[in-house]
Amino acid sequence: MMKRAIHIFPSFQSVDKIQEIRNRYDPLSDKIPPHITLVFPFESSIPSVDILVHIKSVAEHMSPFHMTLKDVTGSGGEFLFLNVKKGNDFLIELHDELYEGILAPYRNPRYTYSPHITLGRPGNSEEYINALEEYQDWRDTFHTVVKEITLEEIGEDDVSNVIGRVPLEGDRF
């Protein structure tokens, strides 16, 4: 059984600002770069090549798209999110389509998918509230073009290991 996930690793000019917050609040900041999760971590014996074929079947119908992230908000009383402001519909479409076919059994209907970059998970409620207050006026905006989807394997030490990258090749934009 391998633990894997499917992400978008956006490329930003000022990613260091995002990483600075993650270094303070995200225990995984040194194990995986800033990312938007499309398929949440799952354990499976499905061969990686089959998952990559599945990703390609989704990606070949989707063109690269513009994405903008801005504003820090909280989620569930414990997570700090950098929110997607443009490109949300494309990300939701990718998420939904990736959870069809061979990955359908791994979809958890208890959670609503809301695309974001996790900035952190402060250790307690006081730290969480302080972080939200600190970043409530943070107005940095991050723009990029999403061009590919990445399959990663999550190692025993929670380090992300890229297995494959699949380009968006479609004509829907």
C-alpha positions in Angstrom: 0.0 0.0 0.0 1.3 3.4 -0.9 0.0 6.8 0.4 -0.4 9.3 -2.4 -2.2 12.5 -3.2 -2.8 14.7 -6.3 -1.9 18.4 -6.2 -1.2 21.5 -8.0 2.1 23.1 -7.1 1.5 26.7 -8.2 4.5 28.8 -9.2 4.4 32.4 -7.8 7.0 35.2 -8.1 6.7 35.9 -4.3 6.2 32.4 -3.0 8.6 33.2 -0.1 5.9 35.3 1.5 3.6 32.2 1.6 6.5 30.0 2.7 7.3 32.4 5.5 3.8 32.0 7.0 3.9 28.2 6.5 7.3 28.0 8.2 5.7 29.6 11.3 2.4 27.6 11.4 2.6 24.5 9.2 4.5 21.5 10.5 4.6 20.2 6.9 6.2 23.3 5.5 9.6 21.6 5.1 8.1 18.4 3.7 5.9 19.7 0.8 5.9 23.0 -1.1 2.8 25.3 -1.1 0.1 23.4 -2.9 -3.6 23.0 -3.7 -4.8 19.5 -3.1 -7.1 18.0 -5.7 -7.2 14.5 -4.3 -6.5 14.2 -0.6 -4.0 11.7 0.7 -5.2 8.1 0.3 -3.6 4.7 0.8 -3.9 2.3 -2.2 -2.3 -0.5 -4.0 -3.4 0.9 -7.4 -0.2 1.1 -9.6 1.0 4.6 -10.0 1.0 4.2 -13.7 -2.8 3.6 -13.6 -3.3 6.7 -11.5 -1.2 8.7 -14.0 -3.3 7.4 -16.9 -6.4 8.4 -15.0 -5.0 11.9 -14.4 -4.1 12.2 -18.1 -7.7 11.3 -19.1 -8.9 14.3 -17.0 -6.0 16.7 -17.9 -6.3 16.2 -21.7 -9.7 17.9 -21.6 -8.6 20.9 -19.5 -6.5 23.8 -20.7 -4.1 25.7 -18.6 -6.0 28.4 -16.6 -5.3 31.5 -14.6 -5.5 31.4 -10.9 -5.4 34.1 -8.2 -5.1 33.6 -4.5 -5.7 36.3 -1.8 -6.9 36.7 1.8 -6.2 34.5 4.8 -9.1 32.9 6.6 -9.6 30.2 9.1 -11.3 26.8 8.7 -12.6 24.4 11.3 -11.1 26.4 14.1 -7.6 25.1 13.4 -6.4 25.8 9.8 -5.2 28.9 8.1 -6.1 29.1 4.4 -4.9 31.3 1.5 -8.1 31.5 -0.6 -8.5 31.0 -4.3 -10.2 34.0 -5.9 -9.9 33.2 -9.6 -9.7 29.7 -11.0 -11.9 28.1 -8.3 -14.4 26.6 -10.8 -11.6 24.9 -12.8 -10.1 23.5 -9.6 -13.4 22.1 -8.4 -14.0 20.6 -11.9 -10.6 18.9 -11.7 -11.2 17.7 -8.2 -14.6 16.2 -9.1 -13.4 14.5 -12.3 -10.3 13.1 -10.6 -12.6 11.5 -7.9 -14.4 9.5 -10.7 -13.3 6.1 -12.0 -10.5 4.4 -10.1 -10.3 7.0 -7.4 -14.1 7.2 -6.7 -13.8 4.9 -3.6 -11.4 7.5 -2.0 -13.8 10.5 -2.1 -15.2 11.5 1.3 -18.6 13.1 1.0 -18.5 14.4 4.5 -16.2 17.3 3.3 -17.1 20.1 0.9 -14.2 20.8 -1.4 -12.9 24.4 -1.1 -9.7 25.0 -3.1 -7.0 26.8 -1.0 -3.4 26.7 0.0 -3.0 25.6 3.6 -0.8 28.2 5.4 -0.8 26.4 8.7 -2.3 24.7 11.6 -1.5 26.7 14.7 -1.0 24.6 17.8 -3.9 25.9 20.0 -6.9 28.1 19.8 -5.1 31.2 21.1 -2.3 30.9 18.5 -5.0 30.3 15.8 -6.9 33.5 16.8 -3.7 35.5 17.0 -2.6 34.3 13.5 -6.0 35.2 12.0 -5.8 38.7 13.6 -2.2 39.1 12.4 -3.1 38.3 8.8 -6.6 39.8 8.5 -5.3 42.8 6.7 -2.7 40.9 4.6 -3.5 41.9 1.0 -0.8 40.2 -1.0 -2.2 38.7 -4.2 -0.7 35.8 -5.9 -1.2 35.1 -9.7 -0.2 32.2 -11.8 -1.2 30.0 -14.7 -1.9 26.4 -13.8 -0.3 24.1 -16.4 0.0 20.7 -14.8 -1.3 18.3 -12.2 1.2 16.4 -9.9 0.9 12.9 -8.4 2.9 12.6 -5.3 3.8 9.7 -2.9 3.9 10.6 0.7 6.9 9.0 2.4 6.9 7.5 5.9 8.4 10.8 7.1 5.6 12.7 5.4 8.0 14.1 2.8 6.4 14.6 -0.6 8.0 12.7 -3.5 6.8 13.6 -7.0 5.9 10.5 -9.0 4.7 12.3 -12.1 3.5 15.5 -13.6 0.7 15.6 -16.2 0.2 18.7 -18.4 -3.2 20.3 -18.9 -3.7 19.8 -22.7 -7.3 20.5 -23.5 -9.1 23.3 -25.3 -11.5 24.3 -22.5 -10.4 27.6 -21.1 
